[in-house]
Amino acid sequence: MEKILKIAVLAGDGIGPEVMDVGVNVLESVAEKCGFNLQLDHQLVGGAAIDAAGSPLPANTVKSCEQADAILFGSVGGPKWANLPPNDQPERGALLPLRKRFGLFANLRPSVCHQALTHASPVRPDLIPNGFDVLCVRELTGGLYFGEPKFRKVEESGDILAVDTMVYRKSEIVRIAHVGFKAAMTRDKRLTSVDKANVLENSILWRETVTEIAKEYPEVTVDHLYVDNAAMQLIRNAPGFDVLLTENLFGDILSDEMAMIAGSLGMLASASLGEAKGDGLYFGMYEPSGGSAPDLAGKGVANPIAQILSVALMLRFSFGEEDAAKMIENAVNQAISDGFRTGDIMTSEDGLKLVGTVEMGNAVIERL
Ligand SMILES: NC(=O)c1ccc[n+]([C@@H]2O[C@H](COP(=O)([O-])OP(=O)(O)OC[C@H]3O[C@@H](n4cnc5c(N)ncnc54)[C@H](O)[C@@H]3O)[C@@H](O)[C@H]2O)c1
């Protein structure tokens, strides 16, 4: 029986639909070459779903995700919906509930700076002479984004109080720590755990727990950094890192920083995974790490590489199609080596070709 890959496709808002079209074209080309069939179910999410169905996460969309083996996601949000009540907005109303609903606690963000892109990085090229490859493992369903209580109220004095709560249970730290250490074992066997254990109670628990789990992975060299120091060290010496393990908020911020050091947010893919299933594969949601980039939307200039690389991560983690994943990653590297550049990674070196979203996608497809 031929293999069928069931995928819920949620393009979302802003540049989401533009980069998603390219991502799906790449996926379809690879499926044809590798001989698997696709069952793609396109559904609305975010602002587009608010406009069409009155909810950022309509029941049909959730049902489609439940019936799929993976979610391919674009991005949500934009100024049009920024003044809605917080829980009705695209991110809090769609993205966070999807992560929670499917137990997607492990967010993997591979930040790879291609050697040819060192000049697109805002850090001095001599600090990253050979590029770098850092994997950020971010806890995704705990911490400040989900902790209760979370509220806002007007106090008797008339002042306004807003409360978010940073909560971690040891079990949550244990499971993400294992993801980080297992990833390190497949890489350079170095792991940096990032916390704020000089100030925060749950960071103290984080550090104690990571230290405990480290004993199960004696081959991995571990160090611990406070998040403020980590933010600085990443700029100073990105190639010095291998796996970065951290909690939800710190990971959100540091991975964007990593993306920029690597050249552009438009290059950074992500995989959000739950527990491994019996067959060793994962239900996952795969998306560019950036947002809907309203400043670029509709212009055909957004970088589609993060979306394309998200397709590769999906094929690897949800479908076990390692060869197909590598085929995509190699084609992206080749397109970059051959000088194709969207505006965000364009530099003044000779021989580069400035291209739009669709042309970059075609350059990758031609190199599959
Ligand atoms: N996962 C998500 O869907 C997600 C994540 C972050 C932000 N958002 C939402 O996106 C909207 C815009 O947020 P923001 O401006 O803070 O962040 P953003 O990530 O959309 O944009 C930040 C900067 O990165 C650039 N950028 C992002 N993706 C790019 C790409 N593919 N190619 C080239 N440049 C790219 C943008 O042009 C902008 O200059 C907001 O509504 C926000 O809530 C959504």
The ligand as an SDF file (V2000), in Angstrom:
LIG
                    3D

 44 48  0  0  0  0  0  0  0  0999 V2000
    4.0510   31.9710   15.1640 N   0  0  0  0  0  0  0  0  0  0  0  0
    3.4060   33.0510   14.7790 C   0  0  0  0  0  0  0  0  0  0  0  0
    2.4320   32.9760   14.0370 O   0  0  0  0  0  0  0  0  0  0  0  0
    3.8970   34.4050   15.2160 C   0  0  0  0  0  0  0  0  0  0  0  0
    5.1630   34.5560   15.7900 C   0  0  0  0  0  0  0  0  0  0  0  0
    5.6030   35.8470   16.0940 C   0  0  0  0  0  0  0  0  0  0  0  0
    4.7790   36.9340   15.8490 C   0  0  0  0  0  0  0  0  0  0  0  0
    3.5380   36.7240   15.3190 N   0  0  0  0  0  0  0  0  0  0  0  0
    2.6600   37.8510   14.9750 C   0  0  0  0  0  0  0  0  0  0  0  0
    3.1260   38.3980   13.7540 O   0  0  0  0  0  0  0  0  0  0  0  0
    2.7900   39.8020   13.7120 C   0  0  0  0  0  0  0  0  0  0  0  0
    4.0430   40.6150   13.4040 C   0  0  0  0  0  0  0  0  0  0  0  0
    4.9430   40.4800   14.4960 O   0  0  0  0  0  0  0  0  0  0  0  0
    6.4040   41.0680   14.5290 P   0  0  0  0  0  0  0  0  0  0  0  0
    6.5090   42.1540   13.5120 O   0  0  0  0  0  0  0  0  0  0  0  0
    6.7620   41.2970   15.9230 O   0  0  0  0  0  0  0  0  0  0  0  0
    7.3340   39.8420   14.0950 O   0  0  0  0  0  0  0  0  0  0  0  0
    7.6510   39.2260   12.6640 P   0  0  0  0  0  0  0  0  0  0  0  0
    8.4020   37.9760   12.9200 O   0  0  0  0  0  0  0  0  0  0  0  0
    6.4190   39.0880   11.8390 O   0  0  0  0  0  0  0  0  0  0  0  0
    8.6160   40.2900   11.9600 O   0  0  0  0  0  0  0  0  0  0  0  0
    9.8230   40.7370   12.5720 C   0  0  0  0  0  0  0  0  0  0  0  0
   10.8010   41.2040   11.4770 C   0  0  0  0  0  0  0  0  0  0  0  0
   11.2920   40.0570   10.7880 O   0  0  0  0  0  0  0  0  0  0  0  0
   11.0390   40.1760    9.3960 C   0  0  0  0  0  0  0  0  0  0  0  0
   10.6660   38.8650    8.8740 N   0  0  0  0  0  0  0  0  0  0  0  0
    9.8880   37.9300    9.4790 C   0  0  0  0  0  0  0  0  0  0  0  0
    9.7150   36.8850    8.6670 N   0  0  0  0  0  0  0  0  0  0  0  0
   10.3920   37.1640    7.5240 C   0  0  0  0  0  0  0  0  0  0  0  0
   10.5840   36.4660    6.2910 C   0  0  0  0  0  0  0  0  0  0  0  0
   10.0370   35.2640    6.0620 N   0  0  0  0  0  0  0  0  0  0  0  0
   11.3320   37.0560    5.3390 N   0  0  0  0  0  0  0  0  0  0  0  0
   11.9030   38.2450    5.5480 C   0  0  0  0  0  0  0  0  0  0  0  0
   11.7690   38.9560    6.6920 N   0  0  0  0  0  0  0  0  0  0  0  0
   11.0050   38.4170    7.6580 C   0  0  0  0  0  0  0  0  0  0  0  0
    9.8660   41.1480    9.2890 C   0  0  0  0  0  0  0  0  0  0  0  0
    9.8430   41.8060    8.0420 O   0  0  0  0  0  0  0  0  0  0  0  0
   10.1400   42.1030   10.4390 C   0  0  0  0  0  0  0  0  0  0  0  0
   11.0530   43.0800   10.0410 O   0  0  0  0  0  0  0  0  0  0  0  0
    2.1860   40.1300   15.0630 C   0  0  0  0  0  0  0  0  0  0  0  0
    0.7740   40.0940   14.9210 O   0  0  0  0  0  0  0  0  0  0  0  0
    2.6390   38.9980   15.9530 C   0  0  0  0  0  0  0  0  0  0  0  0
    1.7540   38.7610   17.0060 O   0  0  0  0  0  0  0  0  0  0  0  0
    3.0940   35.5050   14.9780 C   0  0  0  0  0  0  0  0  0  0  0  0
  1  2  1  0
  2  3  2  0
  2  4  1  0
  4  5  1  0
  4 44  2  0
  5  6  2  0
  6  7  1  0
  7  8  2  0
  8  9  1  0
  8 44  1  0
  9 10  1  0
  9 42  1  0
 10 11  1  0
 11 12  1  0
 11 40  1  0
 12 13  1  0
 13 14  1  0
 14 15  2  0
 14 16  1  0
 14 17  1  0
 17 18  1  0
 18 19  2  0
 18 20  1  0
 18 21  1  0
 21 22  1  0
 22 23  1  0
 23 24  1  0
 23 38  1  0
 24 25  1  0
 25 26  1  0
 25 36  1  0
 26 27  1  0
 26 35  1  0
 27 28  2  0
 28 29  1  0
 29 30  1  0
 29 35  2  0
 30 31  1  0
 30 32  2  0
 32 33  1  0
 33 34  2  0
 34 35  1  0
 36 37  1  0
 36 38  1  0
 38 39  1  0
 40 41  1  0
 40 42  1  0
 42 43  1  0
M  CHG  2   8   1  16  -1
M  END
$$$$
